[in-house]
Amino acid sequence: MLGELIKSKTRLRLLLRFFVSQANSGYLNGLATDLNESTNSIRKELNNLYAAGYINRFKKNNKIEYKVNIDHPLYDVLKKVVYKHLGLEDLVEKVLERMGNVEKIILVGDYAIGIDSGTIEVFLIGKKLNANYISQLETKIEGLIGRKVNFYIGTKFDSKQNNLTLYSNE
């Protein structure tokens, strides 16, 4: 979807990285390593995104750190487009449509930090969730969004790792 609109793969990967969660940030070398890109291509696209106002940059420990600009007028729109592109919007909709007693849907792994690796990992938190139905739902959602989906079921979620709450009824 976005690949046809945004021709630069580096720019697309950076948009996904920053707009999937406002908590995501990065330095030039770290982003180049994480995205397996050259520092020159990352620098060029970071400068373009900064000039357009989509990301902010600030000095931290003698390095330049980049982070999404949540005050940009298109921030909410771009975030929705990124969620739609990754299939996260459809994933949440399908889970809630079929599993009414879900308390939280939490995205973990690569997608929580904005890396489109092809496998979406999701924790479903709730009581009396139907594990058999959820395994069938994985296949249906994979067909719908074109990405592998792994669901994990629990009654609570305590984690220090990067995660992103996609839904909460609390």
C-alpha positions as CSV (number, residue, x, y, z in Angstrom):
1,M,0.0,0.0,0.0
2,L,2.5,2.6,1.1
3,G,5.2,1.1,-1.1
4,E,3.5,2.4,-4.2
5,L,3.1,5.9,-2.7
6,I,6.5,6.2,-1.2
7,K,9.2,5.1,-3.6
8,S,12.1,5.4,-1.3
9,K,12.3,2.1,0.7
10,T,14.6,3.8,3.3
11,R,12.0,6.6,3.8
12,L,9.2,4.1,4.2
13,R,11.1,2.0,6.7
14,L,11.9,5.2,8.7
15,L,8.3,6.3,8.6
16,L,7.2,2.8,9.9
17,R,9.8,3.0,12.6
18,F,8.8,6.4,13.9
19,F,5.0,6.3,13.4
20,V,4.2,2.9,14.8
21,S,4.9,4.3,18.3
22,Q,5.7,7.8,19.4
23,A,8.1,6.2,22.0
24,N,10.4,5.1,19.2
25,S,13.6,7.1,18.6
26,G,17.0,6.5,17.2
27,Y,20.4,7.7,16.3
28,L,21.9,7.7,12.8
29,N,24.2,4.7,13.3
30,G,21.7,2.7,15.3
31,L,19.0,3.2,12.7
32,A,21.4,2.2,9.9
33,T,22.2,-1.0,11.8
34,D,18.6,-1.8,12.7
35,L,17.4,-1.2,9.2
36,N,20.4,-2.7,7.5
37,E,21.0,0.5,5.5
38,S,24.0,2.7,4.8
39,T,24.4,5.7,7.1
40,N,24.4,8.0,4.0
41,S,20.9,6.8,2.9
42,I,19.6,7.0,6.4
43,R,21.1,10.5,6.9
44,K,19.5,11.7,3.6
45,E,16.0,10.5,4.6
46,L,16.3,11.7,8.2
47,N,17.1,15.2,6.8
48,N,14.2,15.0,4.4
49,L,11.7,13.9,7.2
50,Y,13.1,16.6,9.5
51,A,12.8,19.3,6.9
52,A,9.2,18.3,6.3
53,G,8.6,18.5,10.0
54,Y,7.6,14.9,10.5
55,I,10.4,14.2,12.9
56,N,12.3,16.2,15.5
57,R,16.0,16.0,16.3
58,F,17.8,16.9,19.4
59,K,21.2,16.5,20.9
60,K,21.6,13.9,23.6
61,N,25.0,12.7,24.9
62,N,26.9,14.4,22.0
63,K,24.7,12.5,19.5
64,I,21.7,13.6,17.4
65,E,18.6,11.7,18.4
66,Y,15.5,11.5,16.1
67,K,11.9,11.1,17.2
68,V,8.5,11.6,15.6
69,N,7.0,15.0,15.8
70,I,3.6,14.4,17.5
71,D,2.7,18.1,17.0
72,H,2.8,17.8,13.2
73,P,-0.7,18.4,11.8
74,L,-0.5,15.1,9.9
75,Y,0.8,13.0,12.8
76,D,-2.6,11.2,13.6
77,V,-3.3,10.7,9.9
78,L,0.1,9.2,9.2
79,K,-0.1,7.0,12.2
80,K,-3.4,5.6,11.0
81,V,-1.9,5.0,7.5
82,V,1.1,3.2,9.0
83,Y,-1.2,1.0,11.1
84,K,-3.3,0.2,8.1
85,H,-0.2,-0.6,6.0
86,L,1.1,-3.0,8.6
87,G,-2.3,-4.6,9.1
88,L,-2.5,-3.6,12.8
89,E,-5.9,-1.9,12.4
90,D,-7.4,-5.0,10.8
91,L,-5.8,-7.3,13.4
92,V,-7.3,-5.4,16.3
93,E,-10.7,-5.2,14.6
94,K,-10.8,-8.9,13.9
95,V,-9.7,-9.9,17.4
96,L,-12.3,-7.7,19.1
97,E,-15.0,-8.7,16.7
98,R,-14.6,-12.4,17.5
99,M,-13.2,-12.3,21.1
100,G,-15.4,-10.0,23.1
101,N,-13.6,-10.4,26.5
102,V,-10.1,-9.2,25.5
103,E,-8.8,-6.7,28.0
104,K,-5.6,-5.7,26.1
105,I,-3.9,-6.3,22.8
106,I,-0.2,-5.7,23.1
107,L,2.2,-5.6,20.2
108,V,5.8,-6.9,21.0
109,G,8.9,-7.7,19.0
110,D,10.1,-6.0,15.8
111,Y,6.8,-4.3,15.0
112,A,6.6,-2.6,18.4
113,I,9.8,-0.8,17.4
114,G,8.7,-0.1,13.8
115,I,10.6,-2.9,12.0
116,D,8.5,-4.5,9.3
117,S,10.1,-8.0,9.6
118,G,7.1,-10.0,8.4
119,T,6.1,-11.6,11.7
120,I,3.7,-9.7,14.0
121,E,3.8,-10.9,17.7
122,V,0.8,-10.0,19.8
123,F,-0.1,-10.7,23.4
124,L,-3.9,-11.1,24.1
125,I,-4.7,-10.4,27.7
126,G,-8.0,-11.5,29.1
127,K,-9.9,-14.2,31.0
128,K,-11.3,-17.4,29.3
129,L,-9.9,-16.7,25.9
130,N,-10.5,-19.5,23.4
131,A,-7.1,-20.7,22.4
132,N,-8.4,-23.0,19.6
133,Y,-10.3,-20.1,18.0
134,I,-7.3,-17.8,18.3
135,S,-5.1,-20.3,16.4
136,Q,-7.7,-20.3,13.6
137,L,-7.8,-16.6,13.7
138,E,-4.0,-16.4,13.1
139,T,-4.4,-18.0,9.7
140,K,-7.4,-15.8,8.8
141,I,-5.6,-12.6,9.8
142,E,-2.4,-13.7,8.0
143,G,-4.5,-14.0,4.8
144,L,-6.0,-10.6,5.4
145,I,-2.9,-8.6,6.1
146,G,-0.2,-10.6,4.3
147,R,2.1,-11.0,7.3
148,K,2.7,-13.9,9.7
149,V,0.9,-13.4,13.1
150,N,1.8,-15.1,16.4
151,F,-0.7,-14.7,19.3
152,Y,0.3,-15.3,22.9
153,I,-2.4,-15.6,25.5
154,G,-2.3,-14.5,29.1
155,T,-4.2,-13.0,32.0
156,K,-1.6,-10.3,32.7
157,F,1.4,-8.8,31.0
158,D,4.5,-7.5,32.8
159,S,7.4,-6.8,30.5
160,K,10.3,-4.5,30.3
161,Q,10.8,-5.1,26.6
162,N,9.6,-2.8,23.9
163,N,5.9,-3.1,23.5
164,L,2.9,-1.1,22.2
165,T,-0.6,-1.4,23.5
166,L,-3.0,-1.5,20.5
167,Y,-6.2,-1.8,22.6
168,S,-7.1,-1.6,26.2
169,N,-10.6,-1.6,27.8
170,E,-9.1,-0.4,31.1
